Amino acid sequence: MDDNLTTRAIIEAMKDAEKKAWEALAGYKFWMFGYHAGRWVNYNKLLPKSLPNPFKDAVTLARQKRAQ
């Protein structure tokens, strides 16, 4: 398989995982949010250069809430 094609397939899978993660969180489906966010992280590890994590703001908010 072509490296460029592989990278595009990984990025498409990442877009799907991110979309499903946000949908799950918006629907109070926390387990499914974790599952899809984890998929995104695992796909990101397959890329030659990692992309910024789209869930960083959610993690920052959670850390702020925990510290209160």
PDB file of N, H, CA, C and O in Angstrom:
ATOM      1  N   MET A   1       0.841  -1.183   0.000  1.00  0.00           N
ATOM      2  CA  MET A   1       0.000   0.000   0.000  1.00  0.00           C
ATOM      3  C   MET A   1       0.885   1.245   0.000  1.00  0.00           C
ATOM      4  O   MET A   1       1.897   1.292   0.698  1.00  0.00           O
ATOM      5  N   ASP A   2       0.510   2.225  -0.765  1.00  0.00           N
ATOM      6  H   ASP A   2      -0.313   2.187  -1.332  1.00  0.00           H
ATOM      7  CA  ASP A   2       1.223   3.491  -0.877  1.00  0.00           C
ATOM      8  C   ASP A   2       1.215   4.215   0.466  1.00  0.00           C
ATOM      9  O   ASP A   2       0.184   4.277   1.136  1.00  0.00           O
ATOM     10  N   ASP A   3       2.383   4.769   0.864  1.00  0.00           N
ATOM     11  H   ASP A   3       3.221   4.718   0.320  1.00  0.00           H
ATOM     12  CA  ASP A   3       2.478   5.474   2.149  1.00  0.00           C
ATOM     13  C   ASP A   3       1.515   6.648   2.229  1.00  0.00           C
ATOM     14  O   ASP A   3       0.904   6.888   3.271  1.00  0.00           O
ATOM     15  N   ASN A   4       1.380   7.382   1.126  1.00  0.00           N
ATOM     16  H   ASN A   4       1.876   7.187   0.280  1.00  0.00           H
ATOM     17  CA  ASN A   4       0.472   8.525   1.101  1.00  0.00           C
ATOM     18  C   ASN A   4      -0.972   8.072   1.272  1.00  0.00           C
ATOM     19  O   ASN A   4      -1.758   8.714   1.969  1.00  0.00           O
ATOM     20  N   LEU A   5      -1.310   6.961   0.630  1.00  0.00           N
ATOM     21  H   LEU A   5      -0.671   6.439   0.064  1.00  0.00           H
ATOM     22  CA  LEU A   5      -2.658   6.404   0.743  1.00  0.00           C
ATOM     23  C   LEU A   5      -2.910   5.917   2.172  1.00  0.00           C
ATOM     24  O   LEU A   5      -4.000   6.105   2.713  1.00  0.00           O
ATOM     25  N   THR A   6      -1.913   5.301   2.770  1.00  0.00           N
ATOM     26  H   THR A   6      -1.027   5.149   2.331  1.00  0.00           H
ATOM     27  CA  THR A   6      -2.025   4.823   4.154  1.00  0.00           C
ATOM     28  C   THR A   6      -2.246   5.996   5.108  1.00  0.00           C
ATOM     29  O   THR A   6      -3.110   5.939   5.983  1.00  0.00           O
ATOM     30  N   THR A   7      -1.466   7.050   4.934  1.00  0.00           N
ATOM     31  H   THR A   7      -0.764   7.096   4.223  1.00  0.00           H
ATOM     32  CA  THR A   7      -1.611   8.235   5.789  1.00  0.00           C
ATOM     33  C   THR A   7      -3.001   8.840   5.638  1.00  0.00           C
ATOM     34  O   THR A   7      -3.619   9.222   6.632  1.00  0.00           O
ATOM     35  N   ARG A   8      -3.497   8.930   4.412  1.00  0.00           N
ATOM     36  H   ARG A   8      -2.995   8.620   3.605  1.00  0.00           H
ATOM     37  CA  ARG A   8      -4.838   9.473   4.196  1.00  0.00           C
ATOM     38  C   ARG A   8      -5.902   8.604   4.860  1.00  0.00           C
ATOM     39  O   ARG A   8      -6.863   9.120   5.429  1.00  0.00           O
ATOM     40  N   ALA A   9      -5.728   7.285   4.788  1.00  0.00           N
ATOM     41  H   ALA A   9      -4.947   6.865   4.325  1.00  0.00           H
ATOM     42  CA  ALA A   9      -6.691   6.376   5.418  1.00  0.00           C
ATOM     43  C   ALA A   9      -6.670   6.539   6.946  1.00  0.00           C
ATOM     44  O   ALA A   9      -7.719   6.507   7.589  1.00  0.00           O
ATOM     45  N   ILE A  10      -5.493   6.710   7.512  1.00  0.00           N
ATOM     46  H   ILE A  10      -4.640   6.736   6.989  1.00  0.00           H
ATOM     47  CA  ILE A  10      -5.370   6.913   8.958  1.00  0.00           C
ATOM     48  C   ILE A  10      -6.043   8.223   9.358  1.00  0.00           C
ATOM     49  O   ILE A  10      -6.766   8.273  10.352  1.00  0.00           O
ATOM     50  N   ILE A  11      -5.808   9.275   8.591  1.00  0.00           N
ATOM     51  H   ILE A  11      -5.221   9.235   7.783  1.00  0.00           H
ATOM     52  CA  ILE A  11      -6.409  10.576   8.908  1.00  0.00           C
ATOM     53  C   ILE A  11      -7.932  10.517   8.806  1.00  0.00           C
ATOM     54  O   ILE A  11      -8.630  11.113   9.626  1.00  0.00           O
ATOM     55  N   GLU A  12      -8.446   9.810   7.817  1.00  0.00           N
ATOM     56  H   GLU A  12      -7.879   9.326   7.151  1.00  0.00           H
ATOM     57  CA  GLU A  12      -9.905   9.649   7.702  1.00  0.00           C
ATOM     58  C   GLU A  12     -10.462   8.898   8.913  1.00  0.00           C
ATOM     59  O   GLU A  12     -11.518   9.254   9.436  1.00  0.00           O
ATOM     60  N   ALA A  13      -9.750   7.861   9.358  1.00  0.00           N
ATOM     61  H   ALA A  13      -8.892   7.571   8.934  1.00  0.00           H
ATOM     62  CA  ALA A  13     -10.177   7.112  10.545  1.00  0.00           C
ATOM     63  C   ALA A  13     -10.125   8.003  11.786  1.00  0.00           C
ATOM     64  O   ALA A  13     -10.969   7.888  12.675  1.00  0.00           O
ATOM     65  N   MET A  14      -9.132   8.892  11.841  1.00  0.00           N
ATOM     66  H   MET A  14      -8.447   8.987  11.119  1.00  0.00           H
ATOM     67  CA  MET A  14      -9.020   9.816  12.965  1.00  0.00           C
ATOM     68  C   MET A  14     -10.189  10.804  12.977  1.00  0.00           C
ATOM     69  O   MET A  14     -10.740  11.103  14.037  1.00  0.00           O
ATOM     70  N   LYS A  15     -10.564  11.306  11.806  1.00  0.00           N
ATOM     71  H   LYS A  15     -10.116  11.064  10.946  1.00  0.00           H
ATOM     72  CA  LYS A  15     -11.702  12.230  11.720  1.00  0.00           C
ATOM     73  C   LYS A  15     -12.979  11.550  12.208  1.00  0.00           C
ATOM     74  O   LYS A  15     -13.774  12.145  12.936  1.00  0.00           O
ATOM     75  N   ASP A  16     -13.163  10.299  11.798  1.00  0.00           N
ATOM     76  H   ASP A  16     -12.517   9.816  11.207  1.00  0.00           H
ATOM     77  CA  ASP A  16     -14.333   9.539  12.231  1.00  0.00           C
ATOM     78  C   ASP A  16     -14.321   9.333  13.746  1.00  0.00           C
ATOM     79  O   ASP A  16     -15.343   9.510  14.409  1.00  0.00           O
ATOM     80  N   ALA A  17     -13.166   8.961  14.287  1.00  0.00           N
ATOM     81  H   ALA A  17     -12.336   8.817  13.749  1.00  0.00           H
ATOM     82  CA  ALA A  17     -13.048   8.732  15.730  1.00  0.00           C
ATOM     83  C   ALA A  17     -13.315  10.012  16.513  1.00  0.00           C
ATOM     84  O   ALA A  17     -13.995   9.982  17.539  1.00  0.00           O
ATOM     85  N   GLU A  18     -12.783  11.139  16.036  1.00  0.00           N
ATOM     86  H   GLU A  18     -12.230  11.164  15.202  1.00  0.00           H
ATOM     87  CA  GLU A  18     -13.005  12.410  16.739  1.00  0.00           C
ATOM     88  C   GLU A  18     -14.483  12.791  16.718  1.00  0.00           C
ATOM     89  O   GLU A  18     -15.039  13.186  17.742  1.00  0.00           O
ATOM     90  N   LYS A  19     -15.116  12.673  15.558  1.00  0.00           N
ATOM     91  H   LYS A  19     -14.664  12.351  14.726  1.00  0.00           H
ATOM     92  CA  LYS A  19     -16.534  13.010  15.437  1.00  0.00           C
ATOM     93  C   LYS A  19     -17.375  12.161  16.389  1.00  0.00           C
ATOM     94  O   LYS A  19     -18.250  12.678  17.083  1.00  0.00           O
ATOM     95  N   LYS A  20     -17.106  10.862  16.418  1.00  0.00           N
ATOM     96  H   LYS A  20     -16.394  10.442  15.854  1.00  0.00           H
ATOM     97  CA  LYS A  20     -17.875   9.961  17.278  1.00  0.00           C
ATOM     98  C   LYS A  20     -17.595  10.224  18.756  1.00  0.00           C
ATOM     99  O   LYS A  20     -18.483  10.080  19.596  1.00  0.00           O
ATOM    100  N   ALA A  21     -16.354  10.609  19.071  1.00  0.00           N
ATOM    101  H   ALA A  21     -15.632  10.725  18.389  1.00  0.00           H
ATOM    102  CA  ALA A  21     -16.018  10.912  20.465  1.00  0.00           C
ATOM    103  C   ALA A  21     -16.819  12.113  20.956  1.00  0.00           C
ATOM    104  O   ALA A  21     -17.409  12.067  22.035  1.00  0.00           O
ATOM    105  N   TRP A  22     -16.842  13.185  20.169  1.00  0.00           N
ATOM    106  H   TRP A  22     -16.362  13.223  19.292  1.00  0.00           H
ATOM    107  CA  TRP A  22     -17.582  14.380  20.576  1.00  0.00           C
ATOM    108  C   TRP A  22     -19.071  14.101  20.650  1.00  0.00           C
ATOM    109  O   TRP A  22     -19.747  14.589  21.555  1.00  0.00           O
ATOM    110  N   GLU A  23     -19.596  13.319  19.705  1.00  0.00           N
ATOM    111  H   GLU A  23     -19.047  12.922  18.969  1.00  0.00           H
ATOM    112  CA  GLU A  23     -21.021  12.954  19.747  1.00  0.00           C
ATOM    113  C   GLU A  23     -21.339  12.166  21.012  1.00  0.00           C
ATOM    114  O   GLU A  23     -22.372  12.387  21.644  1.00  0.00           O
ATOM    115  N   ALA A  24     -20.446  11.246  21.380  1.00  0.00           N
ATOM    116  H   ALA A  24     -19.607  11.067  20.867  1.00  0.00           H
ATOM    117  CA  ALA A  24     -20.666  10.444  22.582  1.00  0.00           C
ATOM    118  C   ALA A  24     -20.650  11.325  23.832  1.00  0.00           C
ATOM    119  O   ALA A  24     -21.504  11.180  24.707  1.00  0.00           O
ATOM    120  N   LEU A  25     -19.687  12.232  23.916  1.00  0.00           N
ATOM    121  H   LEU A  25     -18.993  12.350  23.205  1.00  0.00           H
ATOM    122  CA  LEU A  25     -19.603  13.109  25.082  1.00  0.00           C
ATOM    123  C   LEU A  25     -20.838  14.006  25.170  1.00  0.00           C
ATOM    124  O   LEU A  25     -21.376  14.219  26.256  1.00  0.00           O
ATOM    125  N   ALA A  26     -21.280  14.523  24.043  1.00  0.00           N
ATOM    126  H   ALA A  26     -20.843  14.349  23.161  1.00  0.00           H
ATOM    127  CA  ALA A  26     -22.467  15.373  24.020  1.00  0.00           C
ATOM    128  C   ALA A  26     -23.719  14.605  24.440  1.00  0.00           C
ATOM    129  O   ALA A  26     -24.683  15.200  24.922  1.00  0.00           O
ATOM    130  N   GLY A  27     -23.703  13.288  24.257  1.00  0.00           N
ATOM    131  H   GLY A  27     -22.920  12.804  23.865  1.00  0.00           H
ATOM    132  CA  GLY A  27     -24.848  12.456  24.627  1.00  0.00           C
ATOM    133  C   GLY A  27     -24.699  11.782  25.986  1.00  0.00           C
ATOM    134  O   GLY A  27     -25.429  10.842  26.300  1.00  0.00           O
ATOM    135  N   TYR A  28     -23.748  12.266  26.797  1.00  0.00           N
ATOM    136  H   TYR A  28     -23.154  13.029  26.543  1.00  0.00           H
ATOM    137  CA  TYR A  28     -23.489  11.696  28.125  1.00  0.00           C
ATOM    138  C   TYR A  28     -23.079  10.226  28.063  1.00  0.00           C
ATOM    139  O   TYR A  28     -23.294   9.487  29.023  1.00  0.00           O
ATOM    140  N   LYS A  29     -22.506   9.805  26.973  1.00  0.00           N
ATOM    141  H   LYS A  29     -22.332  10.406  26.193  1.00  0.00           H
ATOM    142  CA  LYS A  29     -22.029   8.425  26.820  1.00  0.00           C
ATOM    143  C   LYS A  29     -20.518   8.432  27.050  1.00  0.00           C
ATOM    144  O   LYS A  29     -19.728   8.358  26.109  1.00  0.00           O
ATOM    145  N   PHE A  30     -20.136   8.524  28.326  1.00  0.00           N
ATOM    146  H   PHE A  30     -20.778   8.584  29.091  1.00  0.00           H
ATOM    147  CA  PHE A  30     -18.744   8.738  28.685  1.00  0.00           C
ATOM    148  C   PHE A  30     -17.836   7.575  28.316  1.00  0.00           C
ATOM    149  O   PHE A  30     -16.696   7.788  27.906  1.00  0.00           O
ATOM    150  N   TRP A  31     -18.323   6.351  28.454  1.00  0.00           N
ATOM    151  H   TRP A  31     -19.250   6.177  28.787  1.00  0.00           H
ATOM    152  CA  TRP A  31     -17.517   5.183  28.068  1.00  0.00           C
ATOM    153  C   TRP A  31     -17.185   5.226  26.584  1.00  0.00           C
ATOM    154  O   TRP A  31     -16.055   4.952  26.179  1.00  0.00           O
ATOM    155  N   MET A  32     -18.187   5.574  25.778  1.00  0.00           N
ATOM    156  H   MET A  32     -19.105   5.796  26.108  1.00  0.00           H
ATOM    157  CA  MET A  32     -17.967   5.615  24.330  1.00  0.00           C
ATOM    158  C   MET A  32     -17.067   6.789  23.946  1.00  0.00           C
ATOM    159  O   MET A  32     -16.302   6.698  22.986  1.00  0.00           O
ATOM    160  N   PHE A  33     -17.155   7.888  24.694  1.00  0.00           N
ATOM    161  H   PHE A  33     -17.776   7.962  25.474  1.00  0.00           H
ATOM    162  CA  PHE A  33     -16.222   8.989  24.448  1.00  0.00           C
ATOM    163  C   PHE A  33     -14.799   8.486  24.635  1.00  0.00           C
ATOM    164  O   PHE A  33     -13.937   8.721  23.788  1.00  0.00           O
ATOM    165  N   GLY A  34     -14.555   7.802  25.732  1.00  0.00           N
ATOM    166  H   GLY A  34     -15.256   7.611  26.420  1.00  0.00           H
ATOM    167  CA  GLY A  34     -13.217   7.277  25.999  1.00  0.00           C
ATOM    168  C   GLY A  34     -12.752   6.301  24.938  1.00  0.00           C
ATOM    169  O   GLY A  34     -11.587   6.311  24.542  1.00  0.00           O
ATOM    170  N   TYR A  35     -13.658   5.464  24.482  1.00  0.00           N
ATOM    171  H   TYR A  35     -14.605   5.456  24.804  1.00  0.00           H
ATOM    172  CA  TYR A  35     -13.319   4.483  23.440  1.00  0.00           C
ATOM    173  C   TYR A  35     -12.886   5.191  22.156  1.00  0.00           C
ATOM    174  O   TYR A  35     -11.838   4.873  21.594  1.00  0.00           O
ATOM    175  N   HIS A  36     -13.685   6.142  21.696  1.00  0.00           N
ATOM    176  H   HIS A  36     -14.536   6.401  22.152  1.00  0.00           H
ATOM    177  CA  HIS A  36     -13.378   6.818  20.436  1.00  0.00           C
ATOM    178  C   HIS A  36     -12.189   7.770  20.570  1.00  0.00           C
ATOM    179  O   HIS A  36     -11.401   7.903  19.634  1.00  0.00           O
ATOM    180  N   ALA A  37     -12.051   8.427  21.706  1.00  0.00           N
ATOM    181  H   ALA A  37     -12.691   8.319  22.466  1.00  0.00           H
ATOM    182  CA  ALA A  37     -10.874   9.278  21.926  1.00  0.00           C
ATOM    183  C   ALA A  37      -9.616   8.413  21.932  1.00  0.00           C
ATOM    184  O   ALA A  37      -8.579   8.814  21.403  1.00  0.00           O
ATOM    185  N   GLY A  38      -9.707   7.235  22.526  1.00  0.00           N
ATOM    186  H   GLY A  38     -10.549   6.909  22.956  1.00  0.00           H
ATOM    187  CA  GLY A  38      -8.580   6.300  22.516  1.00  0.00           C
ATOM    188  C   GLY A  38      -8.229   5.831  21.116  1.00  0.00           C
ATOM    189  O   GLY A  38      -7.054   5.666  20.787  1.00  0.00           O
ATOM    190  N   ARG A  39      -9.255   5.613  20.284  1.00  0.00           N
ATOM    191  H   ARG A  39     -10.210   5.747  20.551  1.00  0.00           H
ATOM    192  CA  ARG A  39      -9.010   5.257  18.879  1.00  0.00           C
ATOM    193  C   ARG A  39      -8.206   6.359  18.202  1.00  0.00           C
ATOM    194  O   ARG A  39      -7.244   6.090  17.482  1.00  0.00           O
ATOM    195  N   TRP A  40      -8.615   7.612  18.444  1.00  0.00           N
ATOM    196  H   TRP A  40      -9.397   7.830  19.028  1.00  0.00           H
ATOM    197  CA  TRP A  40      -7.925   8.749  17.828  1.00  0.00           C
ATOM    198  C   TRP A  40      -6.446   8.751  18.236  1.00  0.00           C
ATOM    199  O   TRP A  40      -5.564   8.917  17.394  1.00  0.00           O
ATOM    200  N   VAL A  41      -6.190   8.566  19.527  1.00  0.00           N
ATOM    201  H   VAL A  41      -6.907   8.431  20.211  1.00  0.00           H
ATOM    202  CA  VAL A  41      -4.815   8.575  20.032  1.00  0.00           C
ATOM    203  C   VAL A  41      -4.002   7.442  19.399  1.00  0.00           C
ATOM    204  O   VAL A  41      -2.853   7.651  19.008  1.00  0.00           O
ATOM    205  N   ASN A  42      -4.578   6.267  19.299  1.00  0.00           N
ATOM    206  H   ASN A  42      -5.511   6.097  19.617  1.00  0.00           H
ATOM    207  CA  ASN A  42      -3.858   5.139  18.698  1.00  0.00           C
ATOM    208  C   ASN A  42      -3.567   5.376  17.221  1.00  0.00           C
ATOM    209  O   ASN A  42      -2.473   5.064  16.751  1.00  0.00           O
ATOM    210  N   TYR A  43      -4.529   5.921  16.484  1.00  0.00           N
ATOM    211  H   TYR A  43      -5.418   6.174  16.866  1.00  0.00           H
ATOM    212  CA  TYR A  43      -4.279   6.242  15.077  1.00  0.00           C
ATOM    213  C   TYR A  43      -3.184   7.296  14.947  1.00  0.00           C
ATOM    214  O   TYR A  43      -2.347   7.222  14.047  1.00  0.00           O
ATOM    215  N   ASN A  44      -3.195   8.267  15.838  1.00  0.00           N
ATOM    216  H   ASN A  44      -3.875   8.327  16.569  1.00  0.00           H
ATOM    217  CA  ASN A  44      -2.193   9.337  15.802  1.00  0.00           C
ATOM    218  C   ASN A  44      -0.782   8.780  15.935  1.00  0.00           C
ATOM    219  O   ASN A  44       0.155   9.311  15.339  1.00  0.00           O
ATOM    220  N   LYS A  45      -0.629   7.728  16.704  1.00  0.00           N
ATOM    221  H   LYS A  45      -1.391   7.297  17.188  1.00  0.00           H
ATOM    222  CA  LYS A  45       0.681   7.099  16.885  1.00  0.00           C
ATOM    223  C   LYS A  45       1.183   6.439  15.610  1.00  0.00           C
ATOM    224  O   LYS A  45       2.381   6.197  15.469  1.00  0.00           O
ATOM    225  N   LEU A  46       0.283   6.147  14.682  1.00  0.00           N
ATOM    226  H   LEU A  46      -0.691   6.344  14.796  1.00  0.00           H
ATOM    227  CA  LEU A  46       0.671   5.504  13.421  1.00  0.00           C
ATOM    228  C   LEU A  46       1.199   6.497  12.384  1.00  0.00           C
ATOM    229  O   LEU A  46       1.832   6.099  11.406  1.00  0.00           O
ATOM    230  N   LEU A  47       0.939   7.774  12.597  1.00  0.00           N
ATOM    231  H   LEU A  47       0.424   8.097  13.392  1.00  0.00           H
ATOM    232  CA  LEU A  47       1.370   8.792  11.638  1.00  0.00           C
ATOM    233  C   LEU A  47       2.863   9.084  11.781  1.00  0.00           C
ATOM    234  O   LEU A  47       3.419   8.987  12.875  1.00  0.00           O
ATOM    235  N   PRO A  48       3.503   9.440  10.671  1.00  0.00           N
ATOM    236  CA  PRO A  48       4.923   9.801  10.754  1.00  0.00           C
ATOM    237  C   PRO A  48       5.159  11.020  11.649  1.00  0.00           C
ATOM    238  O   PRO A  48       6.168  11.093  12.351  1.00  0.00           O
ATOM    239  N   LYS A  49       4.219  11.983  11.623  1.00  0.00           N
ATOM    240  H   LYS A  49       3.399  11.924  11.053  1.00  0.00           H
ATOM    241  CA  LYS A  49       4.300  13.166  12.492  1.00  0.00           C
ATOM    242  C   LYS A  49       2.950  13.326  13.175  1.00  0.00           C
ATOM    243  O   LYS A  49       1.926  13.472  12.508  1.00  0.00           O
ATOM    244  N   SER A  50       2.947  13.299  14.493  1.00  0.00           N
ATOM    245  H   SER A  50       3.779  13.180  15.035  1.00  0.00           H
ATOM    246  CA  SER A  50       1.709  13.372  15.266  1.00  0.00           C
ATOM    247  C   SER A  50       0.989  14.693  15.058  1.00  0.00           C
ATOM    248  O   SER A  50       1.610  15.733  14.844  1.00  0.00           O
ATOM    249  N   LEU A  51      -0.335  14.629  15.125  1.00  0.00           N
ATOM    250  H   LEU A  51      -0.840  13.783  15.299  1.00  0.00           H
ATOM    251  CA  LEU A  51      -1.178  15.814  15.064  1.00  0.00           C
ATOM    252  C   LEU A  51      -1.529  16.245  16.483  1.00  0.00           C
ATOM    253  O   LEU A  51      -1.489  15.425  17.400  1.00  0.00           O
ATOM    254  N   PRO A  52      -1.874  17.523  16.683  1.00  0.00           N
ATOM    255  CA  PRO A  52      -2.279  17.982  18.019  1.00  0.00           C
ATOM    256  C   PRO A  52      -3.564  17.283  18.463  1.00  0.00           C
ATOM    257  O   PRO A  52      -4.473  17.062  17.662  1.00  0.00           O
ATOM    258  N   ASN A  53      -3.624  16.946  19.731  1.00  0.00           N
ATOM    259  H   ASN A  53      -2.886  17.125  20.382  1.00  0.00           H
ATOM    260  CA  ASN A  53      -4.775  16.238  20.273  1.00  0.00           C
ATOM    261  C   ASN A  53      -5.983  17.163  20.358  1.00  0.00           C
ATOM    262  O   ASN A  53      -5.915  18.196  21.023  1.00  0.00           O
ATOM    263  N   PRO A  54      -7.102  16.809  19.689  1.00  0.00           N
ATOM    264  CA  PRO A  54      -8.284  17.669  19.715  1.00  0.00           C
ATOM    265  C   PRO A  54      -9.011  17.658  21.055  1.00  0.00           C
ATOM    266  O   PRO A  54      -9.931  18.448  21.264  1.00  0.00           O
ATOM    267  N   PHE A  55      -8.610  16.775  21.960  1.00  0.00           N
ATOM    268  H   PHE A  55      -7.862  16.134  21.790  1.00  0.00           H
ATOM    269  CA  PHE A  55      -9.275  16.650  23.254  1.00  0.00           C
ATOM    270  C   PHE A  55      -8.511  17.372  24.365  1.00  0.00           C
ATOM    271  O   PHE A  55      -8.856  17.253  25.541  1.00  0.00           O
ATOM    272  N   LYS A  56      -7.479  18.116  23.991  1.00  0.00           N
ATOM    273  H   LYS A  56      -7.198  18.213  23.036  1.00  0.00           H
ATOM    274  CA  LYS A  56      -6.636  18.785  24.981  1.00  0.00           C
ATOM    275  C   LYS A  56      -7.436  19.762  25.848  1.00  0.00           C
ATOM    276  O   LYS A  56      -7.233  19.824  27.061  1.00  0.00           O
ATOM    277  N   ASP A  57      -8.343  20.524  25.230  1.00  0.00           N
ATOM    278  H   ASP A  57      -8.507  20.474  24.244  1.00  0.00           H
ATOM    279  CA  ASP A  57      -9.149  21.478  26.009  1.00  0.00           C
ATOM    280  C   ASP A  57     -10.034  20.763  27.025  1.00  0.00           C
ATOM    281  O   ASP A  57     -10.234  21.255  28.135  1.00  0.00           O
ATOM    282  N   ALA A  58     -10.561  19.609  26.646  1.00  0.00           N
ATOM    283  H   ALA A  58     -10.399  19.209  25.744  1.00  0.00           H
ATOM    284  CA  ALA A  58     -11.397  18.831  27.566  1.00  0.00           C
ATOM    285  C   ALA A  58     -10.563  18.327  28.744  1.00  0.00           C
ATOM    286  O   ALA A  58     -11.032  18.317  29.882  1.00  0.00           O
ATOM    287  N   VAL A  59      -9.345  17.915  28.473  1.00  0.00           N
ATOM    288  H   VAL A  59      -8.964  17.923  27.549  1.00  0.00           H
ATOM    289  CA  VAL A  59      -8.448  17.442  29.536  1.00  0.00           C
ATOM    290  C   VAL A  59      -8.074  18.600  30.459  1.00  0.00           C
ATOM    291  O   VAL A  59      -8.043  18.444  31.680  1.00  0.00           O
ATOM    292  N   THR A  60      -7.794  19.744  29.877  1.00  0.00           N
ATOM    293  H   THR A  60      -7.820  19.870  28.885  1.00  0.00           H
ATOM    294  CA  THR A  60      -7.454  20.931  30.683  1.00  0.00           C
ATOM    295  C   THR A  60      -8.606  21.313  31.598  1.00  0.00           C
ATOM    296  O   THR A  60      -8.396  21.612  32.774  1.00  0.00           O
ATOM    297  N   LEU A  61      -9.819  21.305  31.067  1.00  0.00           N
ATOM    298  H   LEU A  61      -9.991  21.062  30.113  1.00  0.00           H
ATOM    299  CA  LEU A  61     -11.008  21.599  31.885  1.00  0.00           C
ATOM    300  C   LEU A  61     -11.146  20.591  33.013  1.00  0.00           C
ATOM    301  O   LEU A  61     -11.430  20.970  34.150  1.00  0.00           O
ATOM    302  N   ALA A  62     -10.951  19.315  32.715  1.00  0.00           N
ATOM    303  H   ALA A  62     -10.721  19.007  31.792  1.00  0.00           H
ATOM    304  CA  ALA A  62     -11.080  18.273  33.740  1.00  0.00           C
ATOM    305  C   ALA A  62     -10.038  18.481  34.844  1.00  0.00           C
ATOM    306  O   ALA A  62     -10.338  18.297  36.024  1.00  0.00           O
ATOM    307  N   ARG A  63      -8.835  18.859  34.468  1.00  0.00           N
ATOM    308  H   ARG A  63      -8.591  19.008  33.510  1.00  0.00           H
ATOM    309  CA  ARG A  63      -7.788  19.099  35.480  1.00  0.00           C
ATOM    310  C   ARG A  63      -8.121  20.309  36.336  1.00  0.00           C
ATOM    311  O   ARG A  63      -7.849  20.313  37.536  1.00  0.00           O
ATOM    312  N   GLN A  64      -8.699  21.323  35.738  1.00  0.00           N
ATOM    313  H   GLN A  64      -8.921  21.320  34.763  1.00  0.00           H
ATOM    314  CA  GLN A  64      -9.104  22.506  36.511  1.00  0.00           C
ATOM    315  C   GLN A  64     -10.219  22.143  37.497  1.00  0.00           C
ATOM    316  O   GLN A  64     -10.191  22.571  38.651  1.00  0.00           O
ATOM    317  N   LYS A  65     -11.176  21.373  37.053  1.00  0.00           N
ATOM    318  H   LYS A  65     -11.198  21.025  36.115  1.00  0.00           H
ATOM    319  CA  LYS A  65     -12.281  20.945  37.924  1.00  0.00           C
ATOM    320  C   LYS A  65     -11.759  20.082  39.075  1.00  0.00           C
ATOM    321  O   LYS A  65     -12.209  20.214  40.214  1.00  0.00           O
ATOM    322  N   ARG A  66     -10.823  19.215  38.773  1.00  0.00           N
ATOM    323  H   ARG A  66     -10.458  19.108  37.848  1.00  0.00           H
ATOM    324  CA  ARG A  66     -10.254  18.337  39.791  1.00  0.00           C
ATOM    325  C   ARG A  66      -9.521  19.150  40.857  1.00  0.00           C
ATOM    326  O   ARG A  66      -9.556  18.811  42.039  1.00  0.00           O
ATOM    327  N   ALA A  67      -8.860  20.218  40.431  1.00  0.00           N
ATOM    328  H   ALA A  67      -8.831  20.493  39.470  1.00  0.00           H
ATOM    329  CA  ALA A  67      -8.068  21.044  41.358  1.00  0.00           C
ATOM    330  C   ALA A  67      -8.945  21.914  42.262  1.00  0.00           C
ATOM    331  O   ALA A  67      -8.477  22.400  43.292  1.00  0.00           O
ATOM    332  N   GLN A  68     -10.210  22.115  41.887  1.00  0.00           N
ATOM    333  H   GLN A  68     -10.590  21.720  41.050  1.00  0.00           H
ATOM    334  CA  GLN A  68     -11.103  22.975  42.679  1.00  0.00           C
ATOM    335  C   GLN A  68     -11.504  22.325  43.979  1.00  0.00           C
ATOM    336  O   GLN A  68     -12.250  22.915  44.760  1.00  0.00           O
TER     337      GLN A  68
END
